[in-house]
Amino acid sequence: MTTRRQGREKLHHLNPVPIQQIHERWIGKYTDRAGIASALLQLKHVVESDSTKG
């Protein structure tokens, strides 16, 4: 997790790579491979690309 101060706000960001690795190692064998972790990573990329445009 990284933390960045921006004025009076304190922004926290999670690195999704270790979370996905844990998911693949422990939970992935019980779920399909194109499941929730991949969807969350795609959502992260969409949100970050939208936030850099505006």
Phi and psi in radians as a Rosetta constraint file:
Dihedral C 1 N 2 CA 2 C 2 CIRCULARHARMONIC -2.029 0.35
Dihedral N 2 CA 2 C 2 N 3 CIRCULARHARMONIC 2.595 0.35
Dihedral C 2 N 3 CA 3 C 3 CIRCULARHARMONIC -2.206 0.35
Dihedral N 3 CA 3 C 3 N 4 CIRCULARHARMONIC 2.385 0.35
Dihedral C 3 N 4 CA 4 C 4 CIRCULARHARMONIC -2.398 0.35
Dihedral N 4 CA 4 C 4 N 5 CIRCULARHARMONIC 2.324 0.35
Dihedral C 4 N 5 CA 5 C 5 CIRCULARHARMONIC -1.584 0.35
Dihedral N 5 CA 5 C 5 N 6 CIRCULARHARMONIC 2.365 0.35
Dihedral C 5 N 6 CA 6 C 6 CIRCULARHARMONIC -2.374 0.35
Dihedral N 6 CA 6 C 6 N 7 CIRCULARHARMONIC 1.680 0.35
Dihedral C 6 N 7 CA 7 C 7 CIRCULARHARMONIC 1.148 0.35
Dihedral N 7 CA 7 C 7 N 8 CIRCULARHARMONIC -2.181 0.35
Dihedral C 7 N 8 CA 8 C 8 CIRCULARHARMONIC -1.573 0.35
Dihedral N 8 CA 8 C 8 N 9 CIRCULARHARMONIC -0.055 0.35
Dihedral C 8 N 9 CA 9 C 9 CIRCULARHARMONIC -1.625 0.35
Dihedral N 9 CA 9 C 9 N 10 CIRCULARHARMONIC 2.630 0.35
Dihedral C 9 N 10 CA 10 C 10 CIRCULARHARMONIC -2.139 0.35
Dihedral N 10 CA 10 C 10 N 11 CIRCULARHARMONIC 1.956 0.35
Dihedral C 10 N 11 CA 11 C 11 CIRCULARHARMONIC -1.720 0.35
Dihedral N 11 CA 11 C 11 N 12 CIRCULARHARMONIC 2.290 0.35
Dihedral C 11 N 12 CA 12 C 12 CIRCULARHARMONIC -1.978 0.35
Dihedral N 12 CA 12 C 12 N 13 CIRCULARHARMONIC 2.343 0.35
Dihedral C 12 N 13 CA 13 C 13 CIRCULARHARMONIC -2.248 0.35
Dihedral N 13 CA 13 C 13 N 14 CIRCULARHARMONIC 2.348 0.35
Dihedral C 13 N 14 CA 14 C 14 CIRCULARHARMONIC -1.702 0.35
Dihedral N 14 CA 14 C 14 N 15 CIRCULARHARMONIC 2.513 0.35
Dihedral C 14 N 15 CA 15 C 15 CIRCULARHARMONIC -1.544 0.35
Dihedral N 15 CA 15 C 15 N 16 CIRCULARHARMONIC 2.017 0.35
Dihedral C 15 N 16 CA 16 C 16 CIRCULARHARMONIC -1.307 0.35
Dihedral N 16 CA 16 C 16 N 17 CIRCULARHARMONIC -0.260 0.35
Dihedral C 16 N 17 CA 17 C 17 CIRCULARHARMONIC -1.107 0.35
Dihedral N 17 CA 17 C 17 N 18 CIRCULARHARMONIC -0.897 0.35
Dihedral C 17 N 18 CA 18 C 18 CIRCULARHARMONIC -1.100 0.35
Dihedral N 18 CA 18 C 18 N 19 CIRCULARHARMONIC -0.583 0.35
Dihedral C 18 N 19 CA 19 C 19 CIRCULARHARMONIC -1.131 0.35
Dihedral N 19 CA 19 C 19 N 20 CIRCULARHARMONIC -0.746 0.35
Dihedral C 19 N 20 CA 20 C 20 CIRCULARHARMONIC -1.159 0.35
Dihedral N 20 CA 20 C 20 N 21 CIRCULARHARMONIC -0.668 0.35
Dihedral C 20 N 21 CA 21 C 21 CIRCULARHARMONIC -1.099 0.35
Dihedral N 21 CA 21 C 21 N 22 CIRCULARHARMONIC -0.721 0.35
Dihedral C 21 N 22 CA 22 C 22 CIRCULARHARMONIC -1.122 0.35
Dihedral N 22 CA 22 C 22 N 23 CIRCULARHARMONIC -0.747 0.35
Dihedral C 22 N 23 CA 23 C 23 CIRCULARHARMONIC -1.044 0.35
Dihedral N 23 CA 23 C 23 N 24 CIRCULARHARMONIC -0.839 0.35
Dihedral C 23 N 24 CA 24 C 24 CIRCULARHARMONIC -1.087 0.35
Dihedral N 24 CA 24 C 24 N 25 CIRCULARHARMONIC -0.661 0.35
Dihedral C 24 N 25 CA 25 C 25 CIRCULARHARMONIC -1.267 0.35
Dihedral N 25 CA 25 C 25 N 26 CIRCULARHARMONIC -0.756 0.35
Dihedral C 25 N 26 CA 26 C 26 CIRCULARHARMONIC -1.817 0.35
Dihedral N 26 CA 26 C 26 N 27 CIRCULARHARMONIC -0.624 0.35
Dihedral C 26 N 27 CA 27 C 27 CIRCULARHARMONIC -1.902 0.35
Dihedral N 27 CA 27 C 27 N 28 CIRCULARHARMONIC -0.487 0.35
Dihedral C 27 N 28 CA 28 C 28 CIRCULARHARMONIC -0.989 0.35
Dihedral N 28 CA 28 C 28 N 29 CIRCULARHARMONIC -0.564 0.35
Dihedral C 28 N 29 CA 29 C 29 CIRCULARHARMONIC -1.250 0.35
Dihedral N 29 CA 29 C 29 N 30 CIRCULARHARMONIC -0.248 0.35
Dihedral C 29 N 30 CA 30 C 30 CIRCULARHARMONIC -1.779 0.35
Dihedral N 30 CA 30 C 30 N 31 CIRCULARHARMONIC -0.141 0.35
Dihedral C 30 N 31 CA 31 C 31 CIRCULARHARMONIC -2.180 0.35
Dihedral N 31 CA 31 C 31 N 32 CIRCULARHARMONIC 2.966 0.35
Dihedral C 31 N 32 CA 32 C 32 CIRCULARHARMONIC -1.324 0.35
Dihedral N 32 CA 32 C 32 N 33 CIRCULARHARMONIC 2.695 0.35
Dihedral C 32 N 33 CA 33 C 33 CIRCULARHARMONIC -1.204 0.35
Dihedral N 33 CA 33 C 33 N 34 CIRCULARHARMONIC -0.471 0.35
Dihedral C 33 N 34 CA 34 C 34 CIRCULARHARMONIC -1.716 0.35
Dihedral N 34 CA 34 C 34 N 35 CIRCULARHARMONIC 0.763 0.35
Dihedral C 34 N 35 CA 35 C 35 CIRCULARHARMONIC -1.627 0.35
Dihedral N 35 CA 35 C 35 N 36 CIRCULARHARMONIC -2.471 0.35
Dihedral C 35 N 36 CA 36 C 36 CIRCULARHARMONIC -1.139 0.35
Dihedral N 36 CA 36 C 36 N 37 CIRCULARHARMONIC -0.718 0.35
Dihedral C 36 N 37 CA 37 C 37 CIRCULARHARMONIC -1.080 0.35
Dihedral N 37 CA 37 C 37 N 38 CIRCULARHARMONIC -0.734 0.35
Dihedral C 37 N 38 CA 38 C 38 CIRCULARHARMONIC -1.136 0.35
Dihedral N 38 CA 38 C 38 N 39 CIRCULARHARMONIC -0.699 0.35
Dihedral C 38 N 39 CA 39 C 39 CIRCULARHARMONIC -1.118 0.35
Dihedral N 39 CA 39 C 39 N 40 CIRCULARHARMONIC -0.685 0.35
Dihedral C 39 N 40 CA 40 C 40 CIRCULARHARMONIC -1.156 0.35
Dihedral N 40 CA 40 C 40 N 41 CIRCULARHARMONIC -0.684 0.35
Dihedral C 40 N 41 CA 41 C 41 CIRCULARHARMONIC -1.123 0.35
Dihedral N 41 CA 41 C 41 N 42 CIRCULARHARMONIC -0.714 0.35
Dihedral C 41 N 42 CA 42 C 42 CIRCULARHARMONIC -1.119 0.35
Dihedral N 42 CA 42 C 42 N 43 CIRCULARHARMONIC -0.732 0.35
Dihedral C 42 N 43 CA 43 C 43 CIRCULARHARMONIC -1.077 0.35
Dihedral N 43 CA 43 C 43 N 44 CIRCULARHARMONIC -0.715 0.35
Dihedral C 43 N 44 CA 44 C 44 CIRCULARHARMONIC -1.032 0.35
Dihedral N 44 CA 44 C 44 N 45 CIRCULARHARMONIC -0.790 0.35
Dihedral C 44 N 45 CA 45 C 45 CIRCULARHARMONIC -1.128 0.35
Dihedral N 45 CA 45 C 45 N 46 CIRCULARHARMONIC -0.698 0.35
Dihedral C 45 N 46 CA 46 C 46 CIRCULARHARMONIC -1.140 0.35
Dihedral N 46 CA 46 C 46 N 47 CIRCULARHARMONIC -0.806 0.35
Dihedral C 46 N 47 CA 47 C 47 CIRCULARHARMONIC -1.123 0.35
Dihedral N 47 CA 47 C 47 N 48 CIRCULARHARMONIC -0.758 0.35
Dihedral C 47 N 48 CA 48 C 48 CIRCULARHARMONIC -1.163 0.35
Dihedral N 48 CA 48 C 48 N 49 CIRCULARHARMONIC -0.665 0.35
Dihedral C 48 N 49 CA 49 C 49 CIRCULARHARMONIC -1.213 0.35
Dihedral N 49 CA 49 C 49 N 50 CIRCULARHARMONIC -0.630 0.35
Dihedral C 49 N 50 CA 50 C 50 CIRCULARHARMONIC -1.176 0.35
Dihedral N 50 CA 50 C 50 N 51 CIRCULARHARMONIC -0.645 0.35
Dihedral C 50 N 51 CA 51 C 51 CIRCULARHARMONIC -1.264 0.35
Dihedral N 51 CA 51 C 51 N 52 CIRCULARHARMONIC -0.453 0.35
Dihedral C 51 N 52 CA 52 C 52 CIRCULARHARMONIC -1.400 0.35
Dihedral N 52 CA 52 C 52 N 53 CIRCULARHARMONIC -0.335 0.35
Dihedral C 52 N 53 CA 53 C 53 CIRCULARHARMONIC -1.365 0.35
Dihedral N 53 CA 53 C 53 N 54 CIRCULARHARMONIC -0.560 0.35
